[in-house]
């Protein structure tokens, strides 16, 4: 998971998005049944997919899986319809079911570009309707009481603090927390819940993550090896191999590239190495 800057969302809007979104939001607000009205208006957020890809890359913001031969979703981070807690129970207040965060249905800041493994029900995970928070008494039940974002227990790629909580075991490719349960219980639990709810350690995703790590490992090893050889002993094939390895490393560390969060986790310890000195400024090693 790499940080996705919401300030860039403005560049992703269609020319008529703001005007139409305001109109749709007013229709939903005035409706007796907001969810039925959202369904009636239809899936307008899909029009943003192409601009999200152009700005942030052809990959899931949660898992970093590339979009090859499959459809992707625009996930409503705060669910627009039914809402579930971490136990999988529909959120209730007495006999009243939570109405969903319908007031965010056409709010672009509530959108996250997502693969189907992260957003839909798959295996034992999938975000679907889940939006667990630390304290149910803080749950927003209306637009007027919308104040529960800071109590959420699912990692948000649009939160730099959240992204920093996530790290990887470079040997196994599995997700782990950058904080201990003792030092930051809330952050540790957020990673634990998100690992399941976002399917971050799904077998196919871990395989892709490991493949990306293995590829950059081979590039690092090549550069490390040739750094021990004097320049006069390098032939043209060696020179071409060095250039290619550096170019591939730059691309792999790009925040638009698949599994780049795991890649930079592996590359970071080598950033001060002499064999990366001439390209380290081109490596995007920030979260």
N, C-alpha and C positions, 0 to 999 in steps of 0.2 A: 504494500500500500504506500503510494507516494502522495504527498500533499497536493490537493487540488484547490487552487486559489479561487474563491468565489467572486473576487473582484473582477475576474475575467469572464464571468457569466454574461456580462453586458454585451460582450463581443459575440456571444453565441445566439443572441436573440434574433428572430426574424424581424423585418421592418415593422410589422404590425403586431408583434407579440405583446408589448406593454398595453396597447389599446384594447386588444382582444382579451388578454388575461384579466384586465380590470372588469370588462363586460361579463366575462364568464364567472368571475368571482362574485359579482353582484347578483347574478342569476342564482347561483348556489346559495348565497346568503338569504335571499328572499324566498327560497323554496321551502315548502313544508317538509319535504324529504330531500335533504342535501345530497345524499348518496345517489338517489334516483336521478337527481338533476345532473350530477357529474356524469353518470352513465349516458344520459340523454345528450349532453354536450359532446361527449366522445373523447377519444384519446388524442388530444391536441398536442400534448408534450412530445409525441413522437417526431414532430417537425423539427425538434431541436437536436436530434441524434447526429445528423451530419455535421453540424457546427461544433458539437461536443467533441466528436472524433477529430475534427480539424484542429481544435485548440488543445486537446489533451491526449490525443493518441487513440489508436484503434484497440482499446483494451478496457477491461473492467476496472473501475476505480477501487473496488474492494479486493479482488483476488489478483489483479493484473494479468489475467488470462487474456490472450489475444482473441479478437473476433474473427475466426476463420470458419467459414461454412456453417455458421449458426446465427440465430437472431439474438439481439441483445435488448434489454429493457431499459426504460428510464424509471428507476426506482423512486418512489416517494419515501424519503428517509423517515419522516413521520407519516405513518400509513393514513391514506385518505379515507379508508373504510373501517373495517373491523380492526380492533387493536388487541394484541395478546401480551401478557407479561412473560417473564422468562420461563415460568412453569408451563407455558402453553395454554394458559387459561384466558378466556375472553375477559377483558377488564370490565368490571361491573361496579356500580355504586348501588347497593341494595338490589332492587329488581331492575335497575336501569343499566342498559349496556352502553359502553362508551360509544359516542357517535362517530368516532374517527376524526382525524384532523382534516375535516373537509375544507376548512378555511385555508389550507395550504395546498389544495389540489392543483391550483394554477400559479403557485408561487415558485418561480424558477430556482430560488435558493433552497428549496426542499428536494430538488432533483439530484439523483446520482446515477451515472451511467453504469449499468450493471449486467454481468453475465447471468445466465439463467441458473447456474449453480449457486450463486450468491443470493439472488433475488427470489427464486421460486423454490418450492418444496422439493428437495433432492436428498436421497438417503436419509440421514437423521438430522439434516440441517436445512438451511434456506431461510432468508429473512422474512419473506411473505408478510404476515400481519404483525410480526413481533416488534415491539418498541418498549422493552423493559426499562424501568427507571428505578433508582435507588429507593425512593420513598413514594408509595402510591398517593400519599396525602399531597404530594407536589404535582400530581398529574393534571395537565390542562384538559378541561372538558369543554371549553369554548374559546372563541377567538379572544375574548376579553381576559381570560385567565391563562393565556399562552405563555407559560414561564418555566416549562419543565425540561427544556433542552439541556440545561447544565446538569441535570440529574440522570441523563440517559446512560444505559449500560451497553450500548453498541458503539464500536469504533466508527468514527466519521472521517472519511478521507479529506473532508473540508476543514478539519480541525488539526492544526499543526501539533498541538499537544497530544492528541489522540494518536497521530501517525508516529510520534516519537515513542509511544508505549510499545510499539510492535517491532520485533526483531525476528531473526531466523537462525536456526541451527544449520550452519553451512554444510555439515556432514550428512544430515538427514533431510534437509529441506523443510523441516517442520517449523511452524510458527511458535514463537515463545515470547515471553514478556521481557521488556527491558528493565522492569522494576520488580522488586521482590514483594511478596505478599506482606511482609513485615514493614517495609518502608512505605509502600503505597497500596493499601488493601483495595481501594476503589479502582485504581488503574489496573492492578493485577486481575481483578475480577472482570473488568471490562474486556480485557484480552481473552480471558478464559471463555466468557460468554460469546464473544465475537468469533472465536475459533470455530464454534459449532454453528452459530446462527448464520454466519456468512460462508460456511463451508470452506474455510481457508486451508484446511488440511485434507481436503478431498484427494483421493489417490491420484487422479489424473492431474490435478493442479500441482501436487507435490512433485510428480514426475517432470512436469514442465519447468518447475522452479529449479529442480536439481539439474536438468539439462542446461538451463541458462548458466547456473553456477559452474558446471563442468566446462562449458565453452569458454567462459572468461578465465577459468583456472588454466586452461591450455594456453591462452594468450599471455597470461602473466608468467607462466613457466617458460615460454619461449623467450620473452623479453629478459627474464632473469638469466637464462642460459647464454644468450648471445651477448649480454652485457659483460660477460667474462672473456669474450673473444676480442682481440684487438681489431680495430677498424680495417687495417690492411689485409687481415685474414678473412674478411667477409666478402662473399661473392654476391653477384646480383640477385640470386635467389634468396639469399639471407636478407639482403637489404629490402627486397620486396616483401618478405615475410614479416619483417619488423614493422614496416609501414602499414601492412594489412592488420597486424595484431593491434597496433595503436588505434587505427581507425575503427576496428570492431569494438574495442574497449570504450571508445567515446560514444559510439552508438548504443552499446549495451547499458551504459550508465544514464542515458537520456531518460528523463521522466516519462517520455512517451513510449518507451520500449517495454515489451513484456517482461514481467518479473524483475524489473530494474531495482526494486527495493532490496531483494535478496542479493542481486548482483553487487550493489554498492556496499552491502554488508560484508561481502567477501573482499572487495577491492580496497576498502578504507585502510586496513592495516598496511597496505603497500604504497599509500599515497606519497610518502616521503622518500621512496626508493629512487635512486638515481636513474634507473631505466624508465621511470615515468615522469621525470623532471620536465621534459619538453611538452608533455600533453596533459599534465595534472590540472592545469588551469582550464582545460576543455572538458574535464570530467565533472558531470553534475553529481556531486556526492552529498548534496543537502537532502534532507528527508523528503 
